[in-house]
Amino acid sequence: MTGTAGMILADGDGFEGSTGLFGLILILLILYLLFRK
């Protein structure tokens, strides 16, 4: 989890808007799938 977030943050340095938003949606989707079980 932390590793993925770190990669997204490092990736989103130049594209904070799009990559940051995509990363946030991705994390929310993963959390949703985990808690849905």
N, C-alpha and C positions, 0 to 999 in steps of 0.2 A: 504493500500500500504506500508506504513512505517512499520507496524507491521509484514507484510509478509517478507519484506527485512530484518528486525531485526532477525526474526526467522531463515532465511536462513543463515545470517551471524553467528549467534550463533551455528547453526548446522554445518556450514562449518569450524569451528575452527580446527577440526582434519583432515578434508578432504577438504581443501581449493580448491584443483584442481577440483575434480568431483562435489561436492555439490555447489561450487561457480559458476561453469560453468552451471550446471543444473538450478540453481536459476536465473542466468542471462537470459538464454533461456526462462525460464518460464515467467519472467517479460516482456521480449520482445514480447512474444506470447500474453500476456494479453493486452499490449499496442496496438499491431497490431489489435486485435479483437475489442478493444474499439474505435480506430480511423477509423475502417473499416465501422462502422455503418453510 
